[in-house]
Amino acid sequence: MATSGVSEDKYRSYLSEEELKTAQWNAGPPNYDVVNKLFEEGRTKVWTAGSLEEQVQNLVKTWEMEICPRPIQMTSKQLMLRSLFLVSMVSKKIFSLEDIGRIGGSYNMFLQTSLPPALRSYDPDQETYESSQSALKRVFPRGFAVEILQLYSGPPVIAYKFRHWGYMEGPFQGYAPTGELVEFFGTAIIEMENSKVVKVEFFYDRGELLAQLIKGEKSGESASNAPSACPFLA
């Protein structure tokens, strides 16, 4: 099992070997072995090597990696994302990279809601970067994998249908783990310029995911003391 080396990962493009050695990491070089195993065991599509579908799937995995924890001193040359990168959600909210950092990271962005606070099973307005990372890592200790189910168009405007899945093997906001497969589906549009992602639009129902996480018995236990790590990376 590799202990580091995103460059060794067959599904993601990242730093060169030299950059891996010299990078200053927030929490050490990431490792993808566990979530890659989940992906390979649970995917429903095996795309032909070198196909456009495989290339887009790897691009999506790299994109998710870049909005999760990354080296402290990454430059715009190294990042797939451009500084003007924007994310538009189904709620019509639009986030820049700076906005994502301000609201506490990518999970708080993906789980945005207009529900009144009293009705929220997960309240992104009350979660920090650390607490959101901890909560999702504890729920999905084997990671939360993603695959491309269908590709509608290729670059520079990429449209695709995706599936995210994992196993609820830890508690969520006081709800006991069920051990069951948790999955949700959606579509997305990625706009690229000069091989850089400049905008992504997502269309999905956050409730489809959260409803599966609050099926277990309510125990009162929170996930706030779980170790921090990106469940997409595991």
C-alpha positions in Angstrom: 0.0 0.0 0.0 1.4 3.4 -1.0 1.9 5.8 1.9 1.8 8.9 -0.2 2.1 9.9 -3.8 -0.9 11.3 -5.6 1.2 11.0 -8.7 1.0 7.2 -8.2 -2.8 7.2 -8.2 -4.3 5.8 -11.4 -7.5 7.8 -11.1 -6.2 11.3 -10.3 -3.7 13.8 -11.7 -1.9 16.0 -9.2 1.7 16.9 -8.3 4.9 15.6 -9.8 7.2 13.4 -7.8 9.4 16.4 -7.1 6.5 18.6 -6.0 5.3 15.8 -3.7 8.6 15.8 -2.0 8.7 19.6 -1.5 5.1 20.4 -0.8 4.0 21.6 2.6 0.9 19.6 3.4 -2.0 20.6 5.8 -2.3 17.0 7.1 0.4 15.0 5.2 0.2 13.7 1.6 -3.2 12.2 0.9 -3.6 8.5 0.1 -6.5 7.1 -2.0 -6.0 3.3 -1.6 -9.1 2.8 0.6 -11.6 4.8 -1.5 -10.1 3.4 -4.7 -10.9 -0.1 -3.4 -14.5 0.9 -2.6 -14.8 2.4 -6.1 -13.4 -0.7 -7.8 -15.7 -3.1 -5.8 -18.8 -1.0 -6.1 -18.8 0.8 -9.5 -21.5 -0.1 -12.0 -19.6 1.1 -15.1 -16.1 0.0 -16.2 -15.1 2.4 -18.9 -12.7 1.5 -21.6 -9.1 2.7 -20.9 -8.5 6.0 -22.6 -12.1 6.6 -23.4 -13.6 10.0 -23.0 -15.8 8.6 -20.2 -12.8 7.4 -18.3 -11.0 10.7 -18.8 -14.0 12.7 -17.5 -14.4 10.4 -14.6 -10.7 10.9 -13.6 -11.1 14.6 -14.1 -14.1 14.6 -11.7 -12.1 12.7 -9.1 -9.2 15.1 -9.5 -11.6 18.1 -9.2 -13.1 16.7 -6.0 -9.6 16.1 -4.6 -8.7 19.7 -5.3 -11.6 21.2 -3.4 -10.8 18.9 -0.4 -7.6 19.4 1.7 -4.6 20.0 -0.4 -1.0 21.3 0.0 -0.7 24.7 1.6 1.2 26.4 -1.1 -0.5 25.2 -4.3 -0.1 27.6 -7.2 -2.6 28.3 -10.0 -0.2 26.6 -12.4 -0.5 23.3 -10.4 -4.2 23.5 -9.7 -6.8 22.3 -12.2 -9.1 25.0 -10.9 -8.6 28.6 -12.0 -8.9 31.5 -9.6 -12.2 32.6 -11.2 -13.6 29.1 -10.6 -17.3 29.1 -9.6 -19.7 26.4 -8.4 -23.4 26.9 -9.0 -25.7 24.7 -7.0 -29.2 23.5 -7.7 -30.3 26.1 -5.1 -29.0 28.7 -7.5 -26.3 29.8 -5.1 -23.0 30.5 -6.7 -19.7 30.0 -4.8 -16.2 31.1 -5.7 -13.1 29.3 -4.2 -12.9 32.1 -1.6 -16.6 31.5 -0.7 -16.0 27.8 -0.2 -13.3 28.6 2.3 -15.4 31.2 4.0 -18.4 28.9 4.6 -16.2 26.0 5.9 -15.3 23.9 2.9 -16.8 21.8 0.2 -19.2 19.7 2.3 -20.9 22.8 3.7 -21.2 24.0 0.2 -22.7 20.8 -1.1 -25.2 20.6 1.8 -26.5 24.1 1.6 -30.3 24.4 2.3 -33.1 26.9 2.6 -34.9 24.9 5.3 -35.5 26.6 8.6 -32.7 25.8 11.1 -35.0 23.7 13.3 -35.7 21.4 10.4 -32.1 20.8 9.3 -30.6 17.3 10.0 -27.3 18.9 9.0 -26.9 22.7 9.3 -24.0 24.0 7.2 -24.4 27.4 8.8 -23.3 25.9 12.1 -20.5 23.6 10.9 -16.9 24.5 10.6 -14.4 23.1 8.1 -13.1 20.8 10.8 -16.5 19.6 12.1 -17.8 18.9 8.6 -14.8 16.9 7.6 -15.0 14.9 10.9 -18.7 14.2 10.5 -18.5 12.8 7.0 -15.2 10.9 7.6 -16.8 9.2 10.6 -19.9 8.2 8.6 -17.9 6.8 5.7 -14.7 5.4 7.0 -14.1 3.7 3.7 -14.7 6.9 1.8 -17.4 8.1 -0.5 -16.8 7.0 -4.1 -17.9 8.6 -7.3 -18.4 7.3 -10.8 -19.7 8.6 -14.1 -22.8 6.8 -15.2 -23.4 8.6 -18.5 -21.5 11.3 -20.5 -23.7 13.6 -22.5 -21.0 15.9 -23.9 -17.3 16.3 -23.9 -15.0 19.3 -23.3 -15.0 22.2 -23.3 -18.5 21.9 -21.8 -18.8 18.5 -20.1 -22.3 17.3 -19.1 -22.6 14.0 -17.2 -24.7 11.9 -14.8 -22.9 10.8 -11.6 -23.4 8.4 -8.7 -21.8 8.9 -5.2 -21.8 6.0 -2.7 -20.4 4.7 0.5 -21.4 2.6 3.5 -22.8 4.2 6.7 -20.5 2.6 9.2 -20.3 5.4 11.7 -22.8 7.7 13.4 -24.2 10.9 11.9 -25.3 13.8 14.0 -26.4 11.4 16.8 -28.0 8.8 14.5 -26.6 5.3 14.8 -24.9 3.7 11.8 -27.0 1.4 9.7 -24.1 -0.3 7.9 -26.2 0.1 4.7 -25.2 1.3 1.3 -25.8 5.0 1.0 -25.9 6.5 -2.5 -27.3 9.5 -4.4 -27.4 10.5 -8.0 -27.2 13.8 -9.9 -26.0 15.6 -13.0 -23.4 18.2 -13.5 -22.0 20.6 -16.1 -18.3 21.5 -16.1 -17.0 24.4 -18.2 -13.3 24.4 -19.1 -10.9 27.0 -20.5 -7.3 26.1 -21.5 -7.6 22.8 -19.6 -8.7 24.6 -16.4 -12.1 24.2 -14.7 -13.8 27.6 -14.5 -17.3 26.7 -13.6 -19.3 23.6 -12.3 -23.1 23.4 -12.0 -24.7 20.6 -9.9 -28.2 19.4 -10.0 -29.1 17.0 -7.2 -31.3 16.6 -4.1 -29.3 16.9 -0.8 -32.2 15.3 0.9 -31.7 12.1 -1.0 -28.3 11.7 0.8 -29.3 13.0 4.3 -32.5 10.9 4.5 -30.3 7.8 4.4 -28.1 9.1 7.2 -30.9 9.6 9.7 -32.6 6.2 9.5 -30.7 4.7 12.5 -31.7 5.0 16.1 -31.1 8.5 17.6 -28.4 8.1 20.2 -27.5 11.7 21.0 -23.9 11.0 20.0 -22.3 13.6 17.8 -19.5 13.2 15.3 -17.6 16.3 16.5 -14.7 14.4 18.0 -14.0 12.3 14.9 -10.7 12.6 13.1 -10.6 15.1 10.3 -10.1 13.8 6.8 -11.8 14.0 3.4 -14.1 11.1 2.9 -13.7 11.4 -0.8 -10.0 10.5 -0.2 -10.4 8.3 2.9 
